[in-house]
């Protein structure tokens, strides 16, 4: 049985006391059409498959969203000259404003503006944390869905009022 928890990232921002007006955000409608800038140690392009692979210290940026990984594979549409999907592997780190998500793997669907982090994922915003087998971030809707593993794995959320960190009792 899958365990699903949908927690809006707005809730996390509210728990921190940060309003949407206080943050400098790239408008969601502009994210999918903005250019994606990628830097890496190596690049290998395959024009037959309409794909490109970046390896080594990969950093991909689109507006206020940045993805770091060891390897990145991107598929593009030659007609529109746009990247449709990005697969990231190895030490994946996804950053947007004060939110940071980490996982072994991630898939970014550019036109949908959706990121799926898998293989054991963590999302942090300030002192707040979400953990699960997979985290799907819907950038246009400013929300996330955390999923436990197929074998009945659980999800975990730590939400601190006004960003007060969780304290450990001795």
CORVENGI-V827952 format. One record per residue. RES is the residue in one small letter. SS is DSSP state (H for helix, E for strand, C for the rest). PHI is phi in degrees with one decimal (* if undefined). D_CENTER is the distance of its C-alpha to the mean C-alpha in whole Angstrom. Layout:
BEGIN
res=RES ss=SS phi=PHI d_center=D_CENTER
res=RES ss=SS phi=PHI d_center=D_CENTER
END
This chain:
BEGIN
res=x ss=C phi=* d_center=25
res=x ss=C phi=-78.4 d_center=21
res=x ss=C phi=-104.2 d_center=20
res=x ss=E phi=-125.4 d_center=18
res=x ss=E phi=-131.6 d_center=17
res=x ss=E phi=-106.4 d_center=15
res=x ss=E phi=-125.5 d_center=15
res=x ss=E phi=-66.0 d_center=14
res=x ss=H phi=-64.3 d_center=12
res=x ss=H phi=-64.0 d_center=15
res=x ss=H phi=-61.0 d_center=17
res=x ss=H phi=-64.9 d_center=15
res=x ss=H phi=-65.0 d_center=16
res=x ss=H phi=-65.1 d_center=20
res=x ss=H phi=-64.2 d_center=20
res=x ss=H phi=-85.5 d_center=20
res=x ss=C phi=82.1 d_center=22
res=x ss=C phi=-113.4 d_center=20
res=x ss=C phi=-90.1 d_center=20
res=x ss=H phi=-62.0 d_center=19
res=x ss=H phi=-69.1 d_center=22
res=x ss=H phi=-76.3 d_center=21
res=x ss=C phi=-100.2 d_center=18
res=x ss=C phi=-90.9 d_center=18
res=x ss=C phi=-120.8 d_center=15
res=x ss=C phi=-71.0 d_center=15
res=x ss=C phi=-54.8 d_center=16
res=x ss=H phi=-56.6 d_center=14
res=x ss=H phi=-64.2 d_center=17
res=x ss=H phi=-87.7 d_center=17
res=x ss=H phi=-61.9 d_center=13
res=x ss=C phi=-67.1 d_center=14
res=x ss=C phi=-103.0 d_center=17
res=x ss=C phi=-74.9 d_center=17
res=x ss=C phi=-66.1 d_center=17
res=x ss=C phi=-109.2 d_center=15
res=x ss=E phi=-99.7 d_center=16
res=x ss=E phi=-124.9 d_center=16
res=x ss=E phi=-126.5 d_center=18
res=x ss=C phi=-163.5 d_center=19
res=x ss=C phi=-75.1 d_center=22
res=x ss=E phi=-139.3 d_center=23
res=x ss=E phi=-136.5 d_center=22
res=x ss=E phi=-133.1 d_center=24
res=x ss=E phi=-103.5 d_center=24
res=x ss=E phi=-127.0 d_center=26
res=x ss=C phi=-69.5 d_center=27
res=x ss=C phi=-68.8 d_center=29
res=x ss=C phi=-93.8 d_center=25
res=x ss=C phi=52.1 d_center=24
res=x ss=E phi=-143.7 d_center=21
res=x ss=E phi=-144.3 d_center=20
res=x ss=E phi=-119.4 d_center=19
res=x ss=E phi=-112.0 d_center=18
res=x ss=E phi=-136.0 d_center=19
res=x ss=E phi=83.3 d_center=19
res=x ss=E phi=48.5 d_center=17
res=x ss=E phi=-78.8 d_center=15
res=x ss=E phi=-133.2 d_center=13
res=x ss=E phi=-117.7 d_center=12
res=x ss=E phi=-127.5 d_center=12
res=x ss=E phi=-142.8 d_center=12
res=x ss=C phi=60.4 d_center=13
res=x ss=C phi=-93.8 d_center=12
res=x ss=E phi=-109.1 d_center=8
res=x ss=E phi=-130.6 d_center=9
res=x ss=E phi=-121.9 d_center=7
res=x ss=E phi=-113.4 d_center=10
res=x ss=E phi=-165.0 d_center=12
res=x ss=E phi=-76.7 d_center=15
res=x ss=E phi=-142.5 d_center=15
res=x ss=E phi=-138.3 d_center=14
res=x ss=E phi=-117.1 d_center=16
res=x ss=E phi=-122.6 d_center=16
res=x ss=E phi=-106.6 d_center=18
res=x ss=E phi=-131.0 d_center=19
res=x ss=E phi=-98.7 d_center=22
res=x ss=C phi=-63.8 d_center=25
res=x ss=C phi=-65.5 d_center=27
res=x ss=C phi=-98.6 d_center=24
res=x ss=C phi=57.5 d_center=23
res=x ss=E phi=-124.7 d_center=19
res=x ss=E phi=-78.6 d_center=16
res=x ss=E phi=-93.7 d_center=16
res=x ss=E phi=-147.4 d_center=13
res=x ss=E phi=-126.9 d_center=11
res=x ss=E phi=-105.8 d_center=12
res=x ss=E phi=-115.3 d_center=11
res=x ss=E phi=-136.7 d_center=13
res=x ss=E phi=81.4 d_center=14
res=x ss=E phi=50.0 d_center=13
res=x ss=E phi=-72.8 d_center=9
res=x ss=E phi=-135.0 d_center=7
res=x ss=E phi=-116.4 d_center=4
res=x ss=E phi=-125.8 d_center=7
res=x ss=E phi=-143.8 d_center=8
res=x ss=C phi=54.1 d_center=11
res=x ss=C phi=-96.1 d_center=12
res=x ss=E phi=-101.1 d_center=9
res=x ss=E phi=-138.4 d_center=8
res=x ss=E phi=-118.8 d_center=6
res=x ss=E phi=-133.0 d_center=8
res=x ss=E phi=-168.3 d_center=9
res=x ss=E phi=-71.7 d_center=12
res=x ss=E phi=-139.9 d_center=10
res=x ss=E phi=-154.7 d_center=7
res=x ss=E phi=-125.3 d_center=8
res=x ss=E phi=-110.7 d_center=8
res=x ss=E phi=-98.3 d_center=10
res=x ss=C phi=-61.4 d_center=12
res=x ss=C phi=-67.5 d_center=14
res=x ss=C phi=-84.3 d_center=13
res=x ss=C phi=55.3 d_center=10
res=x ss=E phi=-129.6 d_center=8
res=x ss=E phi=-121.1 d_center=5
res=x ss=E phi=-116.2 d_center=7
res=x ss=E phi=-98.8 d_center=6
res=x ss=E phi=-138.8 d_center=10
res=x ss=E phi=88.2 d_center=13
res=x ss=E phi=101.7 d_center=13
res=x ss=E phi=-120.4 d_center=10
res=x ss=E phi=-131.9 d_center=10
res=x ss=E phi=-121.4 d_center=8
res=x ss=E phi=-121.4 d_center=11
res=x ss=E phi=-141.0 d_center=12
res=x ss=C phi=61.1 d_center=16
res=x ss=C phi=-91.4 d_center=18
res=x ss=E phi=-94.7 d_center=16
res=x ss=E phi=-138.4 d_center=14
res=x ss=E phi=-122.3 d_center=13
res=x ss=E phi=-136.5 d_center=13
res=x ss=E phi=-173.7 d_center=14
res=x ss=E phi=-66.5 d_center=14
res=x ss=E phi=-141.0 d_center=11
res=x ss=E phi=-128.7 d_center=8
res=x ss=E phi=-106.7 d_center=7
res=x ss=E phi=-110.0 d_center=6
res=x ss=E phi=-100.2 d_center=9
res=x ss=C phi=-64.5 d_center=8
res=x ss=C phi=-68.6 d_center=12
res=x ss=C phi=-93.1 d_center=13
res=x ss=C phi=54.6 d_center=11
res=x ss=E phi=-144.7 d_center=11
res=x ss=E phi=-138.5 d_center=9
res=x ss=E phi=-123.2 d_center=11
res=x ss=E phi=-108.2 d_center=12
res=x ss=E phi=-121.9 d_center=14
res=x ss=C phi=-80.2 d_center=17
res=x ss=C phi=-73.1 d_center=18
res=x ss=C phi=-59.8 d_center=21
res=x ss=C phi=-80.4 d_center=24
res=x ss=C phi=90.3 d_center=24
res=x ss=C phi=-60.9 d_center=21
res=x ss=C phi=-105.7 d_center=20
res=x ss=C phi=-107.0 d_center=17
res=x ss=E phi=-136.6 d_center=17
res=x ss=E phi=-132.0 d_center=17
res=x ss=E phi=-122.1 d_center=19
res=x ss=C phi=-117.7 d_center=19
res=x ss=C phi=-103.3 d_center=21
res=x ss=H phi=-58.8 d_center=23
res=x ss=H phi=50.7 d_center=23
res=x ss=H phi=74.7 d_center=21
res=x ss=C phi=-71.4 d_center=24
res=x ss=C phi=-66.9 d_center=23
res=x ss=C phi=-67.7 d_center=24
res=x ss=C phi=-107.6 d_center=27
res=x ss=C phi=-90.6 d_center=28
res=x ss=C phi=-90.0 d_center=32
res=x ss=C phi=-67.7 d_center=34
END
